[in-house]
Amino acid sequence: MYFAEHSAQPDHFSDIPALMWWGIIALTSVGYGDVSPVTVIGKILGGMIAFLGRSLVVLPTGIIASGFAEEVEKKLSKQQRICHHCGEGLD
């Protein structure tokens, strides 16, 4: 990203630590909006970084939620479901 954007925006993409900060902001999807790529290559790289940030959160979240739902369903099917108010079985 440094090589793609430094010549177009030397004040925003001034050095590698500044780009590391921009990368962290892009990956965590905070996106302050104060710095954004303007070159075609920078926009493509920025889009890929933003997509990667979403993927790192969304994919594992779906897998974990699906596994959690399966475990809850297993637990409920093993236990006899009883109403806590009247004591009768629920089906």
N, CA, C and O of each residue as an XYZ file, in Angstrom:
364
protein
N       0.830     -1.182      0.000
C       0.000      0.000      0.000
C       0.880      1.253      0.000
O       0.543      2.261     -0.620
N       2.002      1.174      0.698
C       2.908      2.326      0.748
C       3.354      2.720     -0.654
O       3.328      3.898     -1.009
N       3.762      1.740     -1.446
C       4.246      2.029     -2.784
C       3.125      2.483     -3.711
O       3.372      3.228     -4.659
N       1.917      2.052     -3.455
C       0.778      2.448     -4.289
C       0.294      3.856     -3.966
O      -0.129      4.572     -4.873
N       0.342      4.271     -2.715
C      -0.284      5.524     -2.297
C       0.674      6.638     -1.885
O       0.270      7.801     -1.848
N       1.911      6.324     -1.581
C       2.823      7.360     -1.062
C       3.016      8.508     -2.052
O       3.017      9.671     -1.650
N       3.178      8.203     -3.328
C       3.416      9.277     -4.298
C       2.165     10.142     -4.505
O       2.286     11.331     -4.800
N       0.978      9.566     -4.354
C      -0.262     10.324     -4.540
C      -0.652     11.119     -3.293
O      -1.211     12.209     -3.411
N      -0.365     10.587     -2.095
C      -0.730     11.240     -0.834
C       0.420     11.147      0.171
O       0.317     10.419      1.158
N       1.498     11.866     -0.067
C       2.637     11.740      0.852
C       2.354     12.239      2.267
O       3.033     11.828      3.207
N       1.366     13.116      2.436
C       1.057     13.603      3.779
C       0.258     12.580      4.586
O       0.425     12.513      5.804
N      -0.609     11.778      3.950
C      -1.402     10.777      4.662
C      -0.682      9.434      4.756
O      -0.676      8.808      5.816
N      -0.089      8.999      3.680
C       0.635      7.730      3.651
C       2.127      8.037      3.686
O       2.854      7.746      2.735
N       2.567      8.616      4.770
C       3.935      9.133      4.865
C       4.985      8.071      5.133
O       6.099      8.161      4.618
N       4.650      7.075      5.923
C       5.639      6.044      6.259
C       4.927      4.731      6.565
O       3.699      4.661      6.599
N       5.725      3.700      6.784
C       5.177      2.366      7.024
C       4.341      2.313      8.305
O       3.265      1.715      8.275
N       4.768      2.901      9.428
C       3.899      2.873     10.622
C       2.539      3.538     10.399
O       1.537      3.083     10.951
N       2.490      4.596      9.607
C       1.205      5.238      9.301
C       0.319      4.282      8.505
O      -0.891      4.233      8.724
N       0.908      3.531      7.593
C       0.136      2.558      6.828
C      -0.266      1.369      7.674
O      -1.317      0.772      7.442
N       0.550      1.015      8.647
C       0.165     -0.067      9.556
C      -1.063      0.353     10.354
O      -1.967     -0.454     10.570
N      -1.104      1.604     10.793
C      -2.273      2.116     11.504
C      -3.498      2.098     10.589
O      -4.576      1.677     11.007
N      -3.339      2.552      9.347
C      -4.444      2.522      8.393
C      -4.922      1.086      8.179
O      -6.127      0.846      8.098
N      -3.995      0.129      8.085
C      -4.356     -1.271      7.908
C      -5.156     -1.810      9.083
O      -6.120     -2.551      8.892
N      -4.766     -1.446     10.290
C      -5.504     -1.882     11.478
C      -6.919     -1.309     11.457
O      -7.882     -2.009     11.769
N      -7.036     -0.048     11.092
C      -8.353      0.588     11.024
C      -9.203     -0.075      9.946
O     -10.400     -0.278     10.147
N      -8.606     -0.414      8.809
C      -9.354     -1.060      7.724
C      -9.757     -2.482      8.105
O     -10.878     -2.900      7.817
N      -8.862     -3.231      8.748
C      -9.169     -4.611      9.120
C     -10.226     -4.705     10.213
O     -11.015     -5.650     10.230
N     -10.250     -3.749     11.111
C     -11.237     -3.784     12.187
C     -12.547     -3.108     11.792
O     -13.476     -3.031     12.596
N     -12.620     -2.628     10.578
C     -13.831     -2.029     10.011
C     -14.267     -0.761     10.731
O     -15.438     -0.388     10.665
N     -13.346     -0.096     11.416
C     -13.692      1.176     12.046
C     -13.802      2.245     10.969
O     -14.781      2.990     10.920
N     -12.796      2.315     10.108
C     -12.797      3.220      8.960
C     -13.146      4.645      9.289
O     -14.247      5.097      8.977
N     -12.229      5.373      9.918
C     -12.486      6.754     10.306
C     -12.887      7.625      9.117
O     -13.678      8.555      9.274
N     -12.353      7.337      7.939
C     -12.682      8.116      6.759
C     -11.752      9.277      6.510
O     -11.876      9.950      5.487
N     -10.826      9.535      7.411
C      -9.907     10.644      7.216
C      -8.828     10.321      6.198
O      -8.288     11.233      5.572
N      -8.500      9.054      6.017
C      -7.489      8.625      5.058
C      -8.072      7.494      4.234
O      -8.533      6.487      4.772
N      -8.046      7.670      2.928
C      -8.515      6.608      2.044
C      -7.664      6.633      0.774
O      -7.150      7.679      0.380
N      -7.525      5.481      0.148
C      -6.721      5.428     -1.068
C      -7.367      6.197     -2.221
O      -8.592      6.261     -2.321
N      -6.531      6.785     -3.097
C      -7.047      7.511     -4.250
C      -6.593      6.890     -5.568
O      -7.219      7.126     -6.602
N      -5.527      6.108     -5.556
C      -5.065      5.468     -6.782
C      -5.853      4.187     -7.012
O      -6.447      3.637     -6.085
N      -5.853      3.715     -8.262
C      -6.589      2.495     -8.605
C      -6.015      1.301     -7.845
O      -6.763      0.507     -7.274
N      -4.705      1.175     -7.839
C      -4.074      0.054     -7.127
C      -4.344      0.160     -5.628
O      -4.608     -0.850     -4.975
N      -4.282      1.364     -5.081
C      -4.570      1.567     -3.669
C      -6.003      1.211     -3.313
O      -6.256      0.629     -2.258
N      -6.948      1.559     -4.191
C      -8.349      1.223     -3.944
C      -8.571     -0.284     -3.992
O      -9.323     -0.828     -3.184
N      -7.919     -0.960     -4.937
C      -8.040     -2.420     -5.021
C      -7.466     -3.065     -3.766
O      -8.091     -3.943     -3.171
N      -6.268     -2.626     -3.362
C      -5.663     -3.169     -2.136
C      -6.520     -2.848     -0.916
O      -6.706     -3.702     -0.049
N      -7.039     -1.631     -0.842
C      -7.904     -1.256      0.273
C      -9.161     -2.087      0.341
O      -9.588     -2.491      1.423
N      -9.765     -2.347     -0.822
C     -10.951     -3.207     -0.864
C     -10.647     -4.616     -0.406
O     -11.432     -5.224      0.320
N      -9.500     -5.139     -0.834
C      -9.107     -6.490     -0.412
C      -8.856     -6.538      1.088
O      -9.228     -7.510      1.745
N      -8.236     -5.513      1.632
C      -7.968     -5.466      3.072
C      -9.278     -5.372      3.853
O      -9.442     -6.045      4.870
N     -10.203     -4.548      3.389
C     -11.500     -4.438      4.081
C     -12.268     -5.757      4.014
O     -12.875     -6.172      5.001
N     -12.244     -6.419      2.849
C     -12.906     -7.713      2.710
C     -12.267     -8.749      3.628
O     -12.969     -9.556      4.237
N     -10.953     -8.732      3.729
C     -10.239     -9.642      4.615
C     -10.632     -9.395      6.072
O     -10.810    -10.344      6.835
N     -10.767     -8.132      6.459
C     -11.173     -7.806      7.822
C     -12.543     -8.350      8.155
O     -12.758     -8.876      9.247
N     -13.474     -8.228      7.224
C     -14.816     -8.780      7.443
C     -14.781    -10.297      7.501
O     -15.438    -10.909      8.343
N     -14.014    -10.897      6.607
C     -13.941    -12.359      6.545
C     -13.355    -12.959      7.816
O     -13.774    -14.033      8.249
N     -12.391    -12.270      8.412
C     -11.767    -12.778      9.625
C     -12.739    -12.819     10.792
O     -12.532    -13.577     11.740
N     -13.789    -12.020     10.739
C     -14.777    -11.989     11.812
C     -16.025    -12.800     11.460
O     -16.522    -13.562     12.289
N     -16.522    -12.643     10.260
C     -17.803    -13.237      9.876
C     -17.732    -14.755      9.775
O     -18.600    -15.445     10.309
N     -16.731    -15.281      9.110
C     -16.656    -16.731      8.922
C     -16.538    -17.490     10.241
O     -17.317    -18.416     10.467
N     -15.606    -17.144     11.115
C     -15.545    -17.872     12.395
C     -16.800    -17.679     13.240
O     -17.203    -18.599     13.953
N     -17.420    -16.515     13.178
C     -18.634    -16.278     13.952
C     -19.742    -17.218     13.515
O     -20.440    -17.777     14.360
N     -19.919    -17.405     12.217
C     -20.935    -18.323     11.712
C     -20.666    -19.758     12.113
O     -21.589    -20.489     12.471
N     -19.408    -20.167     12.057
C     -19.039    -21.529     12.434
C     -19.282    -21.763     13.920
O     -19.835    -22.793     14.304
N     -18.878    -20.823     14.748
C     -19.056    -20.956     16.197
C     -20.543    -20.946     16.556
O     -20.986    -21.747     17.379
N     -21.315    -20.045     15.946
C     -22.750    -19.978     16.244
C     -23.462    -21.257     15.818
O     -24.358    -21.731     16.518
N     -23.073    -21.812     14.686
C     -23.684    -23.060     14.224
C     -23.367    -24.208     15.177
O     -24.249    -24.998     15.510
N     -22.118    -24.303     15.615
C     -21.735    -25.342     16.574
C     -22.450    -25.184     17.898
O     -22.863    -26.169     18.511
N     -22.595    -23.940     18.342
C     -23.298    -23.678     19.594
C     -24.758    -24.105     19.487
O     -25.297    -24.721     20.406
N     -25.396    -23.778     18.370
C     -26.801    -24.154     18.175
C     -26.965    -25.673     18.148
O     -27.941    -26.197     18.686
N     -26.029    -26.381     17.532
C     -26.096    -27.844     17.511
C     -25.967    -28.436     18.908
O     -26.689    -29.370     19.258
N     -25.056    -27.900     19.703
C     -24.871    -28.404     21.068
C     -26.091    -28.136     21.932
O     -26.479    -28.988     22.732
N     -26.694    -26.984     21.787
C     -27.902    -26.668     22.560
C     -29.021    -27.613     22.164
O     -29.749    -28.107     23.026
N     -29.167    -27.871     20.870
C     -30.210    -28.782     20.395
C     -29.975    -30.198     20.918
O     -30.928    -30.878     21.300
N     -28.729    -30.648     20.939
C     -28.418    -31.975     21.486
C     -28.787    -32.056     22.958
O     -29.375    -33.038     23.413
N     -28.435    -31.013     23.692
C     -28.717    -30.993     25.124
C     -30.226    -31.017     25.384
O     -30.691    -31.727     26.276
N     -30.981    -30.252     24.615
C     -32.431    -30.215     24.793
C     -33.094    -31.530     24.397
O     -34.080    -31.934     25.013
N     -32.568    -32.198     23.383
C     -33.167    -33.463     22.969
C     -32.863    -34.583     23.956
O     -33.641    -35.533     24.050
N     -31.764    -34.507     24.691
C     -31.410    -35.525     25.683
C     -32.205    -35.363     26.979
O     -32.539    -36.339     27.649
N     -32.494    -34.130     27.305
C     -33.225    -33.879     28.545
C     -34.731    -33.959     28.286
O     -35.212    -33.635     27.201
N     -35.447    -34.394     29.300
C     -36.901    -34.332     29.194
C     -37.293    -32.902     29.504
O     -36.944    -32.363     30.554
N     -38.003    -32.308     28.604
C     -38.390    -30.913     28.782
C     -39.626    -30.858     29.669
O     -40.675    -31.400     29.321
N     -39.494    -30.203     30.814
C     -40.583    -30.111     31.796
C     -40.883    -28.639     32.053
O     -39.978    -27.813     32.166
N     -42.160    -28.335     32.143
C     -42.591    -26.986     32.453
C     -42.251    -26.688     33.908
O     -42.586    -27.465     34.802
N     -41.592    -25.576     34.139
C     -41.207    -25.215     35.507
C     -42.383    -24.709     36.337
O     -42.299    -24.666     37.564
N     -43.461    -24.331     35.690
C     -44.625    -23.804     36.404
C     -45.572    -24.923     36.864
O     -46.015    -24.934     38.013
N     -45.878    -25.867     35.951
C     -46.872    -26.882     36.298
C     -46.268    -28.275     36.458
O     -46.929    -29.157     37.007
N     -45.051    -28.501     36.004
C     -44.401    -29.789     36.159
C     -44.753    -30.817     35.101
O     -44.314    -31.963     35.198
N     -45.543    -30.440     34.080
C     -45.907    -31.361     33.018
C     -44.862    -31.362     31.926
O     -44.156    -30.375     31.725
N     -44.768    -32.478     31.221
C     -43.813    -32.611     30.120
C     -44.208    -31.740     28.924
O     -45.391    -31.587     28.620
N     -43.214    -31.178     28.259
C     -43.430    -30.361     27.071
C     -42.958    -31.119     25.853
O     -41.938    -31.806     25.904
N     -43.675    -31.006     24.775
C     -43.231    -31.618     23.510
C     -43.407    -30.705     22.354
O     -43.082    -31.071     21.224
